[in-house]
């Protein structure tokens, strides 16, 4: 079936936006801060023109015999993208917690266990009773679904802890997390309202592609903005997140950490006050007897 001109145009626009994003990303040397995201961008920019060319060939009336040449590379790139996005999600999570070494270490451990449970649960829904080549899309969708759950969790974490982490909406880590959340929500919506619809010219596909274009434009805007100078974060000693970071730093280590308490809530101070009251009453009782 010949590809619709509008969908073809949107696909070309998507590739141009990916290329622009990659250029800005590498020009600002963000690959040093986000190496996993650098791999993901290289994968998308490098594979997309090849896949579009193969798709165009196999979509022609005479190109049905070339379907395997598109099928296997497409799903290989899809699975590689899902695996890479897992490391991208952890990378952004660690970036926003870079000022809190304890929480970053503990959060990374929890994040990996959640990812493992999510992947096992998603792959458990795949039926392996009839093994054939068509099981590849099921495995790929299961992996991407588990990664999408992590991306939504990351976006929720960024929105809820924005003030506590002193994270600005203009921070590029927040921008990448926002874009990943939009893409994952887009995947869930398309899988919910369009199951089994493989037509590339369906209206829902245009909406899906439109969200991708908006996300890419958002990422380009974040990369084009001047990057904020990252200054050391100063937190008050009695702040909740500071105490949690100290506790997380102490977990798994033999070093004893003293947690600062307010003076009016200190246990020994209360004991001293009780003892003073008892002594005062005893002295007053002895004086009255005498």
MOCORRA-V461818 format. One record per residue. N is the residue number from 0. RES is the residue in one small letter. OMEGA is omega as a letter, one per 30 degrees, with the letter a starting at -180 (999 if undefined). D_LAST is the distance of its C-alpha to the last C-alpha in whole Angstrom. Layout:
N:RES:OMEGA:D_LAST ; N:RES:OMEGA:D_LAST
This chain:
0:x:l:112 ; 1:x:a:112 ; 2:x:l:109 ; 3:x:a:108 ; 4:x:a:109 ; 5:x:l:105 ; 6:x:l:103 ; 7:x:l:105 ; 8:x:l:104 ; 9:x:l:101 ; 10:x:l:101 ; 11:x:l:102 ; 12:x:l:100 ; 13:x:l:97 ; 14:x:l:99 ; 15:x:l:99 ; 16:x:l:95 ; 17:x:l:94 ; 18:x:l:96 ; 19:x:l:95 ; 20:x:l:91 ; 21:x:l:92 ; 22:x:l:94 ; 23:x:a:91 ; 24:x:a:88 ; 25:x:l:90 ; 26:x:l:91 ; 27:x:l:87 ; 28:x:l:87 ; 29:x:l:84 ; 30:x:l:85 ; 31:x:l:83 ; 32:x:a:80 ; 33:x:a:82 ; 34:x:l:84 ; 35:x:l:84 ; 36:x:l:85 ; 37:x:l:88 ; 38:x:a:89 ; 39:x:l:89 ; 40:x:l:91 ; 41:x:l:93 ; 42:x:a:94 ; 43:x:a:94 ; 44:x:a:97 ; 45:x:a:99 ; 46:x:a:99 ; 47:x:l:100 ; 48:x:l:103 ; 49:x:a:104 ; 50:x:l:103 ; 51:x:l:104 ; 52:x:l:108 ; 53:x:l:108 ; 54:x:l:107 ; 55:x:a:109 ; 56:x:a:112 ; 57:x:l:111 ; 58:x:l:111 ; 59:x:l:114 ; 60:x:a:117 ; 61:x:a:118 ; 62:x:a:115 ; 63:x:a:114 ; 64:x:l:114 ; 65:x:a:112 ; 66:x:l:109 ; 67:x:a:108 ; 68:x:l:108 ; 69:x:a:105 ; 70:x:a:103 ; 71:x:l:102 ; 72:x:a:101 ; 73:x:a:99 ; 74:x:l:97 ; 75:x:l:97 ; 76:x:a:95 ; 77:x:l:93 ; 78:x:l:91 ; 79:x:l:91 ; 80:x:l:90 ; 81:x:l:87 ; 82:x:a:86 ; 83:x:l:86 ; 84:x:l:84 ; 85:x:l:81 ; 86:x:l:81 ; 87:x:a:81 ; 88:x:l:78 ; 89:x:a:76 ; 90:x:l:77 ; 91:x:l:76 ; 92:x:l:73 ; 93:x:a:72 ; 94:x:a:73 ; 95:x:l:71 ; 96:x:a:68 ; 97:x:a:69 ; 98:x:a:66 ; 99:x:a:64 ; 100:x:a:65 ; 101:x:l:62 ; 102:x:l:63 ; 103:x:a:67 ; 104:x:a:67 ; 105:x:l:65 ; 106:x:l:67 ; 107:x:l:70 ; 108:x:l:69 ; 109:x:a:68 ; 110:x:a:71 ; 111:x:l:74 ; 112:x:l:72 ; 113:x:l:73 ; 114:x:l:76 ; 115:x:l:77 ; 116:x:l:76 ; 117:x:l:78 ; 118:x:l:81 ; 119:x:l:81 ; 120:x:a:80 ; 121:x:l:83 ; 122:x:l:85 ; 123:x:l:85 ; 124:x:l:86 ; 125:x:l:90 ; 126:x:l:92 ; 127:x:a:93 ; 128:x:a:96 ; 129:x:a:99 ; 130:x:l:99 ; 131:x:a:101 ; 132:x:a:102 ; 133:x:l:100 ; 134:x:l:97 ; 135:x:l:96 ; 136:x:l:95 ; 137:x:l:93 ; 138:x:a:91 ; 139:x:l:91 ; 140:x:l:90 ; 141:x:l:87 ; 142:x:a:86 ; 143:x:l:86 ; 144:x:l:84 ; 145:x:l:81 ; 146:x:l:81 ; 147:x:l:82 ; 148:x:l:78 ; 149:x:l:77 ; 150:x:l:78 ; 151:x:l:77 ; 152:x:l:73 ; 153:x:l:74 ; 154:x:l:74 ; 155:x:l:72 ; 156:x:a:69 ; 157:x:a:71 ; 158:x:a:70 ; 159:x:a:67 ; 160:x:a:65 ; 161:x:a:67 ; 162:x:a:64 ; 163:x:l:62 ; 164:x:a:65 ; 165:x:a:66 ; 166:x:l:69 ; 167:x:l:72 ; 168:x:l:74 ; 169:x:l:77 ; 170:x:a:76 ; 171:x:l:79 ; 172:x:l:77 ; 173:x:l:76 ; 174:x:l:79 ; 175:x:l:81 ; 176:x:l:78 ; 177:x:l:79 ; 178:x:l:83 ; 179:x:l:82 ; 180:x:l:80 ; 181:x:l:83 ; 182:x:l:85 ; 183:x:l:83 ; 184:x:l:83 ; 185:x:l:87 ; 186:x:a:88 ; 187:x:a:85 ; 188:x:a:87 ; 189:x:l:91 ; 190:x:a:90 ; 191:x:a:89 ; 192:x:a:91 ; 193:x:l:94 ; 194:x:l:94 ; 195:x:a:97 ; 196:x:a:99 ; 197:x:a:101 ; 198:x:l:103 ; 199:x:a:102 ; 200:x:l:104 ; 201:x:a:101 ; 202:x:a:99 ; 203:x:l:96 ; 204:x:l:97 ; 205:x:l:98 ; 206:x:l:94 ; 207:x:l:93 ; 208:x:l:95 ; 209:x:l:94 ; 210:x:l:90 ; 211:x:l:91 ; 212:x:l:93 ; 213:x:l:90 ; 214:x:l:87 ; 215:x:l:90 ; 216:x:l:90 ; 217:x:l:86 ; 218:x:l:86 ; 219:x:l:89 ; 220:x:l:87 ; 221:x:l:84 ; 222:x:a:86 ; 223:x:a:87 ; 224:x:l:84 ; 225:x:a:83 ; 226:x:l:80 ; 227:x:l:77 ; 228:x:a:75 ; 229:x:a:73 ; 230:x:l:70 ; 231:x:a:67 ; 232:x:l:64 ; 233:x:a:61 ; 234:x:l:58 ; 235:x:a:54 ; 236:x:a:52 ; 237:x:l:50 ; 238:x:a:53 ; 239:x:a:54 ; 240:x:l:57 ; 241:x:l:56 ; 242:x:l:53 ; 243:x:l:56 ; 244:x:l:58 ; 245:x:l:56 ; 246:x:l:55 ; 247:x:l:59 ; 248:x:a:59 ; 249:x:a:57 ; 250:x:l:58 ; 251:x:l:61 ; 252:x:a:59 ; 253:x:a:57 ; 254:x:l:55 ; 255:x:a:52 ; 256:x:l:51 ; 257:x:l:48 ; 258:x:a:48 ; 259:x:l:46 ; 260:x:l:43 ; 261:x:a:42 ; 262:x:a:39 ; 263:x:l:37 ; 264:x:a:38 ; 265:x:a:37 ; 266:x:a:35 ; 267:x:l:33 ; 268:x:l:32 ; 269:x:l:31 ; 270:x:l:29 ; 271:x:l:27 ; 272:x:l:26 ; 273:x:l:25 ; 274:x:l:23 ; 275:x:l:21 ; 276:x:l:20 ; 277:x:l:19 ; 278:x:l:17 ; 279:x:l:16 ; 280:x:l:14 ; 281:x:l:12 ; 282:x:l:11 ; 283:x:l:10 ; 284:x:l:9 ; 285:x:a:6 ; 286:x:a:5 ; 287:x:l:5 ; 288:x:l:4 ; 289:x:999:0
